[in-house]
Amino acid sequence: MTETFQISPQQAALYEEQFVPALFTHWVEPTLMAAQVGPGQRVLDVACGTGIVARHAAERVGPGGSVVGVDLNPAMLQVAAQVSPDLDWRQGDAAALPLPDDDVDVTVCQSALMFFPDVVAALREMGRVTRAGGRVAVQVFDLLDDQPAYGPWAAMVARHAGPEAVRMLGTYWVHGDRDRLAAQFARAGITVTSVHDHEQPATFTSVEGMVRTEVGSTPLADRLSPAQLDRIIADSADVYRPFRTPGETALTIPLAGYVMVGEPT
Ligand SMILES: C[S@@+](CC[C@H](N)C(=O)[O-])C[C@H]1O[C@@H](n2cnc3c(N)ncnc32)[C@H](O)[C@@H]1O
């Protein structure tokens, strides 16, 4: 997943075929359960990507409810519309949602907050379009230091490539501080009502596949020499040994994260 959001149709298709089943699908039920999505509701999925959360929300709300998915990226929305032509897909920025005030019962946002340049503005928008008494549920990942598998792996990469390498390994972990995110909810006019912790699997074709995916999708790709990359791949096998199943090539590691739920005030 790039962080530039110049996502091509091919990258969006790859996201749906590989990254959704490998990782994002596992966060859908925790997010929808925390948000208490149920029959008859109107639900907004912010930064819906190829629509995995919206599709499951549509099953939960049933024929009496409705679901709208918003994403900045037309290529992601194109895939979403191919998979589920019946849902309402709209192009838009999380910081200027294309919906009227108090339009939905529940707003969800999964694995996307870290990409928004102004988090409070996006949260304020989620609160604006959610009716009073409704819910805003945001899923994010824990801090790198609190990641049981990815944390030690990143520390190993830092030993090979320097401490600044860890910063380049992505923005996925920036909202891991619950108190800080709760304060951002408050500044956006949303009162936190619950926080739900989870650990979910992320699957890669192999240890080498994990390293090449992680490094290749960050600026680190341009900084590492082939020899450094080889050493990182070799050491990754050691770091991930506790998580491997003997005889299996595929690598499944736990990812820690949480869903914060709030009510617009
Ligand atoms: C990691 S994907 C998550 C997609 C989806 N929520 C899921 O769980 O599969 C992050 C998504 O955020 C979208 N995005 C990034 N910045 C955005 C913004 N400012 N407004 C709306 N969507 C944004 C990207 O286009 C991408 O589809």
The ligand as a Tripos MOL2 file, in Angstrom:
@<TRIPOS>MOLECULE
LIG
   27    29     1     0     0
SMALL
NO_CHARGES

@<TRIPOS>ATOM
      1 C1         -5.2350    0.8300    4.2040 C.3       1 LIG1
      2 S1         -6.5730    1.3880    3.1960 S.3       1 LIG1
      3 C2         -7.9720    0.8560    4.1930 C.3       1 LIG1
      4 C3         -9.2060    0.6840    3.3550 C.3       1 LIG1
      5 C4        -10.3830    0.0290    4.0510 C.3       1 LIG1
      6 N1        -10.8810    0.8510    5.1530 N.3       1 LIG1
      7 C5        -10.0450   -1.3680    4.5000 C.2       1 LIG1
      8 O1        -10.0890   -1.6350    5.6920 O.co2     1 LIG1
      9 O2         -9.7260   -2.1960    3.6320 O.co2     1 LIG1
     10 C6         -6.5740    3.1490    3.4320 C.3       1 LIG1
     11 C7         -7.5680    3.8900    2.5550 C.3       1 LIG1
     12 O3         -7.6120    5.2530    2.9540 O.3       1 LIG1
     13 C8         -7.9060    6.0220    1.7990 C.3       1 LIG1
     14 N2         -7.6230    7.4180    2.0870 N.ar      1 LIG1
     15 C9         -6.4110    7.9600    2.3650 C.ar      1 LIG1
     16 N3         -6.5370    9.2740    2.6270 N.ar      1 LIG1
     17 C10        -7.8670    9.5810    2.5240 C.ar      1 LIG1
     18 C11        -8.6230   10.7720    2.7220 C.ar      1 LIG1
     19 N4         -8.0350   11.9220    3.0550 N.pl3     1 LIG1
     20 N5         -9.9570   10.7100    2.5560 N.ar      1 LIG1
     21 C12       -10.5650    9.5440    2.2270 C.ar      1 LIG1
     22 N6         -9.8900    8.3860    2.0250 N.ar      1 LIG1
     23 C13        -8.5660    8.3990    2.1940 C.ar      1 LIG1
     24 C14        -7.0270    5.3800    0.7450 C.3       1 LIG1
     25 O4         -7.4250    5.7300   -0.5740 O.3       1 LIG1
     26 C15        -7.2330    3.8960    1.0530 C.3       1 LIG1
     27 O5         -8.3030    3.3620    0.3290 O.3       1 LIG1
@<TRIPOS>BOND
     1     1     2 1
     2     2     3 1
     3     2    10 1
     4     3     4 1
     5     4     5 1
     6     5     6 1
     7     5     7 1
     8     7     8 2
     9     7     9 1
    10    10    11 1
    11    11    12 1
    12    11    26 1
    13    12    13 1
    14    13    14 1
    15    13    24 1
    16    14    15 ar
    17    14    23 ar
    18    15    16 ar
    19    16    17 ar
    20    17    18 ar
    21    17    23 ar
    22    18    19 1
    23    18    20 ar
    24    20    21 ar
    25    21    22 ar
    26    22    23 ar
    27    24    25 1
    28    24    26 1
    29    26    27 1
@<TRIPOS>SUBSTRUCTURE
     1 LIG1         1 GROUP 0 **** ****
